[in-house]
Amino acid sequence: MSKGKWRLSNLYLIAVFVILYAPIFYLMFYSFNSGGAMRNFEGFTLEYYGEVFQDTRLLIIVLNTFVIALLSAAISTIIGVMGAIAIHYIRSNRPKGTLLTLNNVLIVSPDVIIGASFLILFTIAGIQLGFVSVLLSHIAFSIPIVVIMVLPKLQEMGGSLLDAARDLGASSWQVLTKVILPYIKPGIFAGFFMALTYSLDDFAVTFFVTGNGFSTLSVEIYSRARQGVSLSINALSTLIFLFTVLLVIGYYFINRRNNRPAGKGVRA
């Protein structure tokens, strides 16, 4: 690659990161503004961070958001892995293609349509809108994501690996738990974290199926924004962003340590 092209690609990459992160840093910067607005920085204060920890309702909503995200991600991962395995081992191409198409349709469907559909379903079924309705809807739209993440790992796994396990006397359960699941573990973890992210970020579907007395962070921020966003929301967003950064850094170092060669650093 020529030097000019290398510089151009770097400038492009820098521009992309600036566009992505500038609004986040803008939000974080004004979370310390004593002026109470996202303009005309008047002075440094931690007042809004204190408001976050004093707002019991907001803390409960944050807890609700993470509980819904973790539960829906865990349940959808279990169901999605079973679904991906079932789809992978269907021998006929037509049923397999039909199931994959139906799975992909749920991913590309507008959230508004999905949310309205769940609202109608829960109303007809007599399910009260609240924790259960939000959890069920998050599980439903997360399952196709897990299936998409797991299927490629199943397709990479050759049939000879399973044949070897059976030749050695492994039962069907042992083949599943000792061969298939360990092999597709990266896809399982990727599906779990994708489902977790989608659940934390979701607004449209949650807005339709949440009820009085229960809310998630995205719906609460939207409700408060209609009355003018308080800088306590900036402070809360900053804390969540920093917590996410710490998790990513921790995962990076754990992964780096696990991938380090066993003999590295050992003197002969």
Steps between C-alpha positions, in 0.01 A plus 500: 500500500634841406568762762225728367238228513613404851454856621160526332378179664621623840327834456180322405526274807562800727201682352275199562608474864455874552144483363421200720655621825455879484134489617595267788781726620275803456243333727769405753652849502173672585419250774743711709343835407379695801285712268238225474483496118691354208638836397709779652722299733505703823702287736589153621260311727419145609148597604328296227693186589373540854146534363538170315581309820225683692231428238364168623253467214773548238724240668212251503444563128871439431476175698187401304683567174797278587281223645289491184811507280681220687195274530389549140855448370546179702163349406521603135853356480382161624202494261702647213778240533245217495327658201827545310597137560156382388514713182855388422414130513187522282592301192244638256602835352146637461395484868844625604479795260147580618604503866804718428282742304248525782786554746654777287163672449479560876843666495425743216139575600445854633493520878175694487326209325643248746402715799146555375463127428609408852265758647205348312609147598536580869168685502318205340675248729416706807863543604543811713750746358806528719801288589371177342390661173831684459700185581305285253532754220875540556546124496304476177699758302833375642461135397552566123820692583640204693408261218686716247810512721509125574421356155835598337693313772285192444568521128875519565489179702570205276299180518817298549537645849160363604565168328825462692320568829236237421764248394662545840172404665358843586124517549284768336502701825879475527539606137287805573665600829860392434538578130234727351453752782874550570565546129226763452577676833630819328173528309301443819685778684466731199126431485460561872677835495320609182167413663606684816592810297177497300296470817680788671464722192142417408244776521229450238387151599530575873298820461204299367502220756596677823225588746432733788738449791773337291751666270843454347774757462433579134130562561573707811752719317248557221232596753730745675629644172148615414516725806862607445791270573655546842877481523453210742426293188835618362665389822330160490594451134861589584512243779355228276743588221802485735375171643476359147852620418634326812328177398650518151848570638465214749385263227796606283757420768332171597489393136863606451610299802308192386652520150857536628719201405553263792880505472540875466708656772636166623878480490670186381 
